[in-house]
Amino acid sequence: MVAARLGRLRAAALGGLVTASALVLLGACTSGSAPADDPGAAPTSPSASASEPVDPAAGTDADAPDAAGDAAVAAASWVPEPLPGNAVLATGTFESPDAAVTGNIAIVTDAVRVVEIVLTDFALDPEVAAGAAPQMTLLSEPIGEFGCYDTDGYSFQPSPLTGDVEQRMTMGPVDDVPTGDPSFLDQAVIYLPVEAESPPSDGCYGDTVAIADLEWLTPQDLPELADSGIRSGATGEVGTDADDALSVYVVAEGDSLGRIASRFGVSTEAVLYLNAGRIGQDGLLEDGTVYAGEALNLSPSAR
């Protein structure tokens, strides 16, 4: 069972358009509209018109080149490295008040690159599970504390837990995981669900009894992002962290994923990889669609 919840926010002249993935000149583009082969154009919000022009003060394509040198061109071709088979991808150890839950967790692949969750030395205090069958989820947004189980973002819930000391649960083929790499999942959480079809008024889905932070062992060699400036189709605002490194991009009306990627000198695959597990109005977003107002992560450490 896969449960997804809402919570994460997430240049070329008008006569032609250069995309980051192909760098091919397209002629006869219509001013103010996304090219037919650019499915990532940001949908218009109910309060704005799709034909609304970009603010002239924001600059034009002539003000900022698509890429700065060979390094940016090379970065634009980046795709995630396929994860190997028969590998340990991540490990973690459960922490629980009064040691109600003990054990270790590992995320692994088998010989044909099917992702599995493996629990070892697992034990659950019978008194803790007396009122409800415990469940485990892998979360893209850390819950951070015990007690109320309520989280934003993407979550994966495997088959139910058992009382076995060693347990093995299938997540599925690695290529079926968003971006082909589950390392955007930060925590494994065990909780006792509430006995209701919908959460109570306090928003709690249950009682968190154990948390394991996942340490991923297969990092990807992501290209460095650099903001080359506003251009048509990428006029949103950029945020930085305490070290003045790029951290977030807020999608503007009329933006497209290809032009956003071009602004930062990387491929569209790199932007999607940094934003695995995006949640939209209709659930998981695995394609190039971006929405006005969506906050896109630009920091590899925050993936």
C-alpha positions in Angstrom: 0.0 0.0 0.0 1.3 3.4 -1.0 0.0 6.4 0.9 0.6 9.9 -0.4 -0.4 13.1 1.4 -0.3 16.7 0.4 2.2 18.9 2.2 5.3 19.6 0.3 5.5 22.9 -1.6 7.3 22.5 -4.0 15.9 31.2 -22.3 15.7 31.8 -25.4 14.1 34.6 -27.4 10.4 34.5 -27.8 10.9 33.6 -31.4 12.7 30.4 -30.4 13.5 28.3 -27.3 16.5 26.3 -26.1 15.7 23.4 -23.9 18.2 22.0 -21.4 17.8 18.4 -22.4 18.3 18.8 -26.1 19.7 22.3 -26.7 17.9 22.4 -30.0 16.6 25.6 -31.5 12.8 25.6 -32.1 11.3 28.0 -34.5 7.9 29.7 -34.8 7.1 29.6 -31.0 4.1 31.6 -30.0 4.8 34.5 -27.7 3.6 33.8 -24.1 2.9 30.1 -24.6 4.8 26.9 -23.9 6.1 25.0 -26.9 4.2 21.9 -27.9 7.0 19.6 -26.9 7.5 21.2 -23.4 5.0 19.4 -21.2 6.5 21.0 -18.1 4.9 24.4 -18.5 3.4 25.5 -15.2 -0.4 25.3 -15.3 -2.3 28.6 -14.9 -3.7 29.2 -11.5 -7.4 30.2 -11.3 -6.4 33.8 -10.4 -4.0 34.3 -13.4 -4.2 34.2 -17.2 -2.0 31.8 -19.2 -1.3 34.7 -21.6 -0.3 37.1 -18.9 3.1 38.5 -20.0 6.3 38.1 -18.0 7.1 41.2 -16.0 9.5 43.3 -18.2 11.5 44.1 -15.0 12.3 40.5 -14.6 14.7 40.5 -17.6 14.7 38.7 -20.9 16.6 35.7 -22.4 19.1 38.1 -23.9 20.0 39.3 -20.4 21.0 35.8 -19.2 22.6 33.0 -21.3 21.2 29.4 -21.0 24.5 28.0 -19.8 27.9 29.3 -18.8 30.6 27.2 -20.6 31.3 23.6 -21.2 30.8 22.6 -17.5 27.1 23.7 -17.6 26.6 21.9 -21.0 28.0 18.7 -19.5 25.8 19.1 -16.4 22.8 19.4 -18.6 23.2 15.8 -19.7 23.2 14.3 -16.1 21.0 11.4 -15.3 20.9 9.3 -12.0 23.3 6.4 -12.0 21.3 3.1 -11.9 21.5 1.5 -8.5 23.2 -1.9 -8.4 21.7 -5.3 -7.6 22.7 -7.3 -4.5 23.5 -4.1 -2.6 22.8 -2.5 0.8 21.4 0.9 0.0 20.6 2.2 3.6 20.7 1.2 7.2 19.2 2.4 10.4 18.5 1.4 14.1 15.1 1.9 15.7 14.9 4.1 18.8 11.8 3.8 21.0 10.8 5.1 24.5 11.5 2.5 27.1 12.9 0.2 24.4 9.3 -0.8 23.4 10.7 -1.5 19.9 14.2 -2.7 19.1 16.0 -3.8 16.0 17.7 -2.7 12.8 16.4 -1.9 9.3 18.2 -2.1 6.0 17.1 -1.1 2.5 18.6 -3.5 0.0 18.4 -4.7 -3.7 18.3 -8.3 -4.8 20.0 -9.8 -7.9 17.3 -8.4 -10.2 17.3 -4.9 -8.5 14.1 -5.4 -6.6 14.1 -3.1 -3.5 13.4 -4.8 -0.2 13.1 -3.7 3.5 14.9 -6.0 5.9 14.4 -6.0 9.7 16.9 -7.8 11.9 17.0 -8.4 15.7 13.5 -7.0 15.7 11.4 -7.1 18.9 8.2 -5.4 19.9 6.9 -5.2 23.5 3.5 -7.1 23.4 2.0 -4.6 25.7 2.7 -1.8 23.2 0.8 -3.6 20.5 -2.0 -4.8 22.7 -4.5 -2.2 21.4 -3.7 -2.0 17.7 -1.6 -3.8 15.1 1.6 -1.8 14.6 2.4 -0.5 11.1 5.6 0.8 9.5 6.0 3.6 6.9 9.0 5.0 5.2 8.7 8.8 5.1 10.2 11.6 2.9 9.5 14.2 5.6 10.9 13.3 9.0 8.3 13.1 11.7 10.9 14.1 14.3 9.2 13.1 17.5 7.3 10.4 19.3 3.6 10.6 20.0 1.2 12.0 17.4 1.8 10.3 14.0 1.1 13.0 11.4 3.5 13.7 8.5 3.6 15.6 5.3 5.1 14.4 2.0 5.4 11.0 0.4 5.2 7.8 2.4 5.6 4.1 1.6 3.9 1.5 3.7 5.0 -2.1 3.2 3.2 -5.3 4.3 2.2 -5.5 8.0 4.7 -6.1 10.6 4.9 -9.5 12.3 6.5 -10.7 15.5 9.4 -12.3 13.7 13.0 -11.4 14.7 13.9 -11.1 11.0 11.4 -9.8 8.5 11.7 -9.1 4.7 9.2 -6.8 2.8 9.2 -5.9 -0.9 9.1 -2.3 -2.1 9.2 -3.3 -5.8 11.6 -2.9 -8.7 14.0 -0.1 -8.3 12.9 1.5 -11.6 9.4 1.8 -10.1 10.6 3.9 -7.2 10.5 7.7 -7.9 13.6 8.7 -9.9 14.8 5.1 -9.5 16.4 5.9 -6.2 14.6 5.7 -2.8 17.2 7.8 -0.9 14.8 10.6 -0.6 13.1 8.6 2.1 14.5 9.9 5.4 12.9 7.8 8.2 11.2 4.5 9.0 8.5 5.0 11.5 6.5 2.4 13.5 3.1 3.6 14.8 -0.1 2.3 16.3 -2.9 3.5 14.0 -6.1 5.1 15.3 -9.2 3.0 15.0 -11.0 5.3 12.6 -11.4 5.6 8.8 -10.2 9.2 9.0 -7.9 11.0 11.4 -9.4 12.7 14.4 -9.7 16.5 14.8 -6.2 16.7 16.2 -4.8 15.4 12.9 -3.1 12.4 14.4 -3.2 9.2 12.4 -1.8 7.2 15.3 0.8 7.0 18.1 4.5 6.9 17.0 6.3 4.2 19.0 9.6 3.9 17.1 11.8 5.9 14.7 14.8 4.9 12.6 16.8 7.5 10.7 18.0 6.1 7.4 21.6 6.5 6.4 22.0 6.1 2.7 25.2 4.4 1.4 24.9 5.0 -2.4 25.2 8.8 -3.0 24.7 10.1 -6.5 27.3 12.5 -8.0 25.0 15.4 -8.7 26.3 18.4 -10.8 26.6 21.7 -9.0 23.7 24.1 -9.6 24.4 27.8 -10.3 21.8 30.5 -10.9 22.5 32.1 -14.3 19.6 34.5 -14.0 16.0 35.1 -14.8 14.9 34.2 -18.3 11.5 33.5 -20.1 10.0 30.4 -18.6 12.1 30.6 -15.4 11.1 33.9 -13.7 10.5 32.5 -10.2 12.3 33.5 -7.0 15.3 31.7 -5.6 16.0 31.1 -1.9 19.4 30.3 -0.3 20.3 28.7 3.0 22.5 30.0 5.9 25.6 29.3 3.8 24.3 31.3 0.9 23.9 28.1 -1.2 20.9 27.6 -3.4 18.1 25.9 -1.5 14.7 26.5 -3.2 13.1 27.8 -6.4 9.5 29.0 -6.3 7.8 28.3 -9.6 6.3 31.4 -11.3 3.3 31.6 -13.7 4.3 30.4 -17.1 7.5 28.6 -16.0 8.5 25.2 -17.5 10.7 22.5 -16.0 13.1 22.6 -19.0 13.7 26.3 -18.7 14.0 26.1 -14.9 16.7 23.4 -15.4 18.4 25.5 -18.0 18.5 28.5 -15.6 20.5 26.4 -13.1 22.7 24.7 -15.7 21.4 21.1 -15.2 19.2 18.6 -16.8 15.5 18.2 -16.1 16.4 14.8 -14.7 18.6 16.5 -12.1 15.7 18.8 -11.0 13.3 15.8 -10.8 15.9 13.8 -8.8 16.3 16.6 -6.3 12.5 16.6 -5.9 11.6 12.9 -5.8 8.3 12.2 -4.1 6.7 15.5 -5.1 3.0 15.5 -4.1 0.4 17.4 -6.2 -3.3 17.8 -6.2 -3.7 14.3 -7.8 -1.0 12.5 -5.8 2.6 11.7 -6.7 4.2 13.8 -9.5 6.7 11.8 -11.5 6.6 13.8 -14.7 7.9 17.2 -15.8 4.8 19.1 -14.7 5.4 22.1 -12.4 2.8 24.4 -10.8 2.9 28.1 -10.1 3.7 28.5 -6.5 5.4 25.1 -6.1 8.7 25.1 -4.2 11.3 23.1 -5.9 14.3 21.8 -3.8 17.7 22.8 -5.2 19.9 21.4 -2.4 21.2 17.8 -2.7 21.5 17.6 1.1 17.8 18.4 1.5 16.6 15.8 -1.1 
